[in-house]
Amino acid sequence: MTGSVLLQTEREFVLPRGFVDDSGTLHRDGVMRMATAADELLPLREPAVLKNPAYLTVVVLSRVVTRLGGLALITPSTIEKLFAVDVAYLQDLYNELNSEDGAPALSVGCPRCGHDFEVGRPSLGGS
């Protein structure tokens, strides 16, 4: 019988500055969930990402931030309106939540020379 492993798939956070909605309400606390393959792949088809690859961060974050204060829906427009320090904070949280604690994601071999090496999981832009 194998032991059970607790997998944390969501993390609560508090933004350094916060999102101010159209009514002037400040939203700082939220929840981010782990990304799925679809969260990382489907945004690559978005026209805005095709025009500007840096926009990938905005789209991915809008998919994985499941709660921000009292907002009913997190959209790319919501992420666009965050202060830069808050976006950087969310990028760091995304990378931490989706990392494998520094373990390499893949062991691959060069098709030309056959040399084996390890490739880490890609990170979501930022610092």
Backbone as CSV, one residue per row, in Angstrom:
resi,resn,N_x,N_y,N_z,CA_x,CA_y,CA_z,C_x,C_y,C_z
1,MET,0.850,-1.179,0.000,0.000,0.000,0.000,0.894,1.239,0.000
2,THR,0.596,2.181,-0.838,1.409,3.383,-0.924,0.852,4.465,-0.013
3,GLY,1.740,5.344,0.449,1.317,6.455,1.297,0.637,7.530,0.471
4,SER,-0.196,8.310,1.109,-0.872,9.381,0.390,0.004,10.624,0.387
5,VAL,-0.093,11.369,-0.686,0.660,12.600,-0.851,-0.341,13.738,-0.979
6,LEU,-0.154,14.772,-0.199,-1.034,15.926,-0.268,-0.527,16.856,-1.370
7,LEU,-1.324,17.092,-2.365,-0.978,17.960,-3.478,-1.746,19.257,-3.323
8,GLN,-1.011,20.337,-3.143,-1.656,21.644,-3.016,-1.882,22.201,-4.412
9,THR,-3.139,22.306,-4.816,-3.468,22.753,-6.170,-3.908,24.207,-6.227
10,GLU,-4.108,24.831,-5.084,-4.498,26.242,-5.024,-3.679,26.941,-3.956
11,ARG,-3.513,28.233,-4.125,-2.810,29.019,-3.125,-3.509,30.358,-2.976
12,GLU,-3.776,30.737,-1.735,-4.321,32.067,-1.453,-3.184,33.074,-1.523
13,PHE,-3.528,34.320,-1.869,-2.519,35.373,-1.936,-3.129,36.711,-1.563
14,VAL,-2.251,37.663,-1.282,-2.637,39.053,-1.075,-1.714,39.891,-1.945
15,LEU,-2.283,40.618,-2.898,-1.478,41.441,-3.807,-0.806,42.581,-3.058
16,PRO,0.394,42.956,-3.480,1.096,44.076,-2.832,0.316,45.399,-2.922
17,ARG,-0.294,45.686,-4.069,-1.039,46.938,-4.241,-2.538,46.693,-4.323
18,GLY,-2.944,45.819,-5.240,-4.352,45.491,-5.387,-4.975,46.071,-6.637
19,PHE,-6.112,45.519,-6.975,-6.882,45.925,-8.143,-8.000,46.856,-7.701
20,VAL,-8.094,48.002,-8.342,-9.162,48.948,-8.051,-10.183,48.859,-9.183
21,ASP,-11.402,48.433,-8.835,-12.434,48.288,-9.863,-13.045,49.640,-10.219
22,ASP,-13.978,49.622,-11.161,-14.591,50.861,-11.662,-15.339,51.638,-10.583
23,SER,-15.787,50.961,-9.518,-16.499,51.659,-8.448,-15.548,52.157,-7.352
24,GLY,-14.236,51.895,-7.526,-13.255,52.352,-6.551,-12.959,51.361,-5.443
25,THR,-13.512,50.157,-5.529,-13.266,49.139,-4.514,-11.915,48.484,-4.756
26,LEU,-11.147,48.339,-3.687,-9.827,47.706,-3.760,-9.972,46.206,-3.503
27,HIS,-9.395,45.401,-4.402,-9.404,43.942,-4.287,-7.949,43.480,-4.187
28,ARG,-7.576,42.883,-3.049,-6.182,42.447,-2.866,-6.042,40.957,-2.623
29,ASP,-7.025,40.337,-1.975,-6.902,38.909,-1.654,-7.481,38.072,-2.781
30,GLY,-6.869,36.914,-3.001,-7.350,36.066,-4.079,-6.841,34.656,-3.944
31,VAL,-7.130,33.871,-4.990,-6.717,32.475,-5.062,-6.219,32.199,-6.477
32,MET,-5.104,31.477,-6.544,-4.583,31.004,-7.818,-4.533,29.482,-7.755
33,ARG,-4.905,28.838,-8.854,-4.832,27.381,-8.924,-3.662,26.977,-9.823
34,MET,-3.273,25.711,-9.708,-2.231,25.181,-10.585,-2.721,25.223,-12.028
35,ALA,-1.797,25.395,-12.939,-2.121,25.429,-14.362,-2.264,24.021,-14.917
36,THR,-3.129,23.899,-15.898,-3.256,22.658,-16.663,-2.532,22.854,-17.990
37,ALA,-2.384,21.784,-18.727,-1.781,21.897,-20.058,-2.596,22.857,-20.926
38,ALA,-3.919,22.788,-20.810,-4.779,23.679,-21.597,-4.537,25.141,-21.238
39,ASP,-4.275,25.422,-19.962,-4.020,26.801,-19.545,-2.773,27.371,-20.209
40,GLU,-1.825,26.510,-20.502,-0.590,26.975,-21.123,-0.632,26.892,-22.647
41,LEU,-1.434,25.985,-23.193,-1.447,25.792,-24.644,-2.528,26.584,-25.376
42,LEU,-3.750,26.591,-24.858,-4.838,27.267,-25.572,-4.599,28.763,-25.792
43,PRO,-4.006,29.487,-24.827,-3.759,30.910,-25.076,-2.809,31.183,-26.252
44,LEU,-2.018,30.185,-26.643,-1.102,30.377,-27.776,-1.860,30.589,-29.084
45,ARG,-3.142,30.237,-29.111,-3.991,30.433,-30.297,-4.702,31.776,-30.296
46,GLU,-4.682,32.473,-29.161,-5.382,33.761,-29.036,-4.767,34.796,-29.994
47,PRO,-5.605,35.529,-30.732,-5.083,36.554,-31.646,-4.189,37.584,-30.949
48,ALA,-4.555,37.986,-29.736,-3.743,38.978,-29.023,-2.357,38.435,-28.701
49,VAL,-2.267,37.144,-28.404,-0.970,36.517,-28.106,-0.175,36.339,-29.392
50,LEU,-0.857,36.011,-30.483,-0.165,35.878,-31.768,0.445,37.206,-32.211
51,LYS,-0.257,38.309,-31.942,0.256,39.641,-32.280,1.384,40.065,-31.351
52,ASN,1.255,39.709,-30.060,2.219,40.123,-29.051,2.442,38.974,-28.070
53,PRO,3.497,38.170,-28.262,3.735,37.013,-27.393,3.826,37.355,-25.905
54,ALA,4.189,38.577,-25.558,4.270,38.976,-24.154,2.889,38.962,-23.499
55,TYR,1.831,39.029,-24.301,0.457,39.018,-23.780,0.074,37.647,-23.230
56,LEU,0.881,36.631,-23.511,0.624,35.289,-23.001,0.495,35.295,-21.480
57,THR,1.342,36.049,-20.814,1.292,36.138,-19.357,-0.085,36.600,-18.885
58,VAL,-0.623,37.608,-19.537,-1.928,38.169,-19.157,-3.018,37.120,-19.305
59,VAL,-3.020,36.411,-20.428,-4.067,35.426,-20.687,-3.950,34.242,-19.725
60,VAL,-2.739,33.745,-19.520,-2.564,32.602,-18.618,-2.980,32.981,-17.201
61,LEU,-2.545,34.145,-16.715,-2.927,34.552,-15.364,-4.442,34.691,-15.235
62,SER,-5.109,35.174,-16.266,-6.571,35.307,-16.191,-7.251,33.947,-16.103
63,ARG,-6.591,32.901,-16.556,-7.155,31.551,-16.487,-6.929,30.900,-15.126
64,VAL,-5.809,31.209,-14.461,-5.462,30.497,-13.227,-5.802,31.263,-11.953
65,VAL,-6.016,32.570,-12.047,-6.485,33.321,-10.877,-7.990,33.087,-10.803
66,THR,-8.406,32.365,-9.781,-9.816,31.962,-9.694,-10.650,32.903,-8.840
67,ARG,-9.984,33.712,-8.032,-10.708,34.686,-7.212,-9.807,35.875,-6.967
68,LEU,-10.374,37.049,-7.051,-9.683,38.287,-6.699,-10.700,39.183,-6.010
69,GLY,-10.566,39.262,-4.692,-11.528,40.037,-3.912,-12.932,39.549,-4.180
70,GLY,-13.835,40.478,-4.444,-15.226,40.124,-4.699,-15.585,40.059,-6.161
71,LEU,-14.594,40.046,-7.049,-14.888,40.011,-8.481,-15.481,38.662,-8.870
72,ALA,-16.517,38.711,-9.696,-17.196,37.491,-10.125,-16.426,36.771,-11.230
73,LEU,-15.653,37.507,-12.019,-14.967,36.937,-13.171,-13.623,37.623,-13.352
74,ILE,-12.575,36.830,-13.560,-11.244,37.368,-13.842,-11.008,37.205,-15.331
75,THR,-10.778,38.304,-16.031,-10.570,38.287,-17.473,-9.181,38.850,-17.785
76,PRO,-8.725,38.702,-19.029,-7.465,39.359,-19.398,-7.501,40.862,-19.131
77,SER,-8.656,41.481,-19.320,-8.790,42.917,-19.045,-8.520,43.224,-17.570
78,THR,-8.961,42.332,-16.673,-8.696,42.502,-15.240,-7.200,42.497,-14.990
79,ILE,-6.503,41.519,-15.546,-5.057,41.392,-15.340,-4.336,42.594,-15.948
80,GLU,-4.796,43.075,-17.093,-4.205,44.257,-17.734,-4.229,45.475,-16.815
81,LYS,-5.265,45.575,-16.003,-5.450,46.758,-15.162,-4.710,46.676,-13.829
82,LEU,-4.056,45.546,-13.558,-3.265,45.432,-12.327,-2.015,46.296,-12.423
83,PHE,-1.525,46.730,-11.282,-0.244,47.437,-11.242,0.864,46.449,-11.592
84,ALA,1.942,46.940,-12.184,3.044,46.079,-12.619,3.594,45.233,-11.472
85,VAL,3.684,45.803,-10.274,4.190,45.048,-9.130,3.280,43.867,-8.801
86,ASP,1.982,44.004,-9.011,1.042,42.916,-8.752,1.160,41.820,-9.815
87,VAL,1.371,42.213,-11.062,1.570,41.218,-12.118,2.849,40.428,-11.844
88,ALA,3.922,41.116,-11.463,5.179,40.435,-11.137,4.977,39.466,-9.969
89,TYR,4.221,39.890,-8.976,3.914,39.033,-7.824,3.172,37.776,-8.281
90,LEU,2.175,37.945,-9.144,1.402,36.797,-9.628,2.255,35.874,-10.501
91,GLN,3.168,36.443,-11.289,4.072,35.613,-12.090,4.948,34.749,-11.186
92,ASP,5.482,35.356,-10.144,6.312,34.597,-9.198,5.495,33.497,-8.522
93,LEU,4.273,33.820,-8.113,3.412,32.837,-7.474,3.079,31.703,-8.441
94,TYR,2.794,32.043,-9.687,2.509,31.040,-10.718,3.687,30.080,-10.852
95,ASN,4.886,30.639,-10.972,6.071,29.810,-11.143,6.320,28.926,-9.921
96,GLU,6.089,29.461,-8.745,6.264,28.683,-7.518,5.229,27.564,-7.425
97,LEU,3.985,27.877,-7.693,2.896,26.907,-7.583,3.031,25.793,-8.619
98,ASN,3.561,26.116,-9.784,3.646,25.148,-10.871,5.025,24.513,-11.028
99,SER,5.945,24.819,-10.132,7.276,24.227,-10.227,7.278,22.837,-9.630
100,GLU,8.341,22.140,-9.869,8.523,20.816,-9.287,9.628,20.882,-8.239
101,ASP,9.635,21.964,-7.454,10.642,22.155,-6.406,12.055,22.047,-6.939
102,GLY,12.269,22.640,-8.116,13.603,22.663,-8.681,13.988,21.409,-9.438
103,ALA,13.150,20.379,-9.391,13.465,19.152,-10.114,13.275,19.367,-11.607
104,PRO,14.119,18.795,-12.426,13.959,18.966,-13.866,12.668,18.326,-14.353
105,ALA,12.057,18.944,-15.334,10.809,18.427,-15.860,11.038,17.265,-16.817
106,LEU,12.132,17.322,-17.572,12.356,16.319,-18.603,13.820,15.927,-18.688
107,SER,14.060,14.681,-19.015,15.382,14.216,-19.388,15.302,13.953,-20.879
108,VAL,16.109,14.663,-21.654,16.019,14.558,-23.112,17.384,14.243,-23.695
109,GLY,17.377,13.795,-24.933,18.613,13.498,-25.641,18.690,14.289,-26.921
110,CYS,19.893,14.736,-27.246,20.108,15.473,-28.490,19.993,14.491,-29.657
111,PRO,19.167,14.804,-30.661,19.001,13.880,-31.779,20.255,13.767,-32.653
112,ARG,21.136,14.756,-32.591,22.357,14.726,-33.413,23.483,13.944,-32.756
113,CYS,23.814,14.330,-31.500,24.981,13.727,-30.858,24.623,12.663,-29.835
114,GLY,23.332,12.587,-29.448,22.910,11.588,-28.486,23.180,11.950,-27.037
115,HIS,23.729,13.144,-26.788,24.010,13.577,-25.414,22.705,13.759,-24.650
116,ASP,22.643,13.182,-23.437,21.465,13.334,-22.575,21.639,14.556,-21.685
117,PHE,20.569,15.311,-21.497,20.585,16.459,-20.600,19.194,16.682,-20.061
118,GLU,19.103,17.532,-19.025,17.831,17.794,-18.374,17.340,19.181,-18.738
119,VAL,16.033,19.286,-18.957,15.402,20.554,-19.301,14.387,20.878,-18.238
120,GLY,14.460,22.077,-17.663,13.499,22.496,-16.634,12.191,22.934,-17.244
121,ARG,11.174,22.989,-16.400,9.853,23.437,-16.814,9.910,24.926,-17.142
122,PRO,9.288,25.347,-18.257,9.285,26.769,-18.591,8.559,27.588,-17.525
123,SER,8.996,28.819,-17.348,8.340,29.694,-16.376,7.521,30.734,-17.095
124,LEU,6.661,31.386,-16.356,5.775,32.402,-16.895,6.436,33.750,-16.752
125,GLY,7.226,34.158,-17.711,7.846,35.482,-17.785,8.243,36.100,-16.469
126,GLY,8.449,37.386,-16.499,8.680,38.148,-15.270,10.057,38.012,-14.700
127,SER,10.128,38.324,-13.404,11.419,38.431,-12.729,12.077,37.113,-12.453
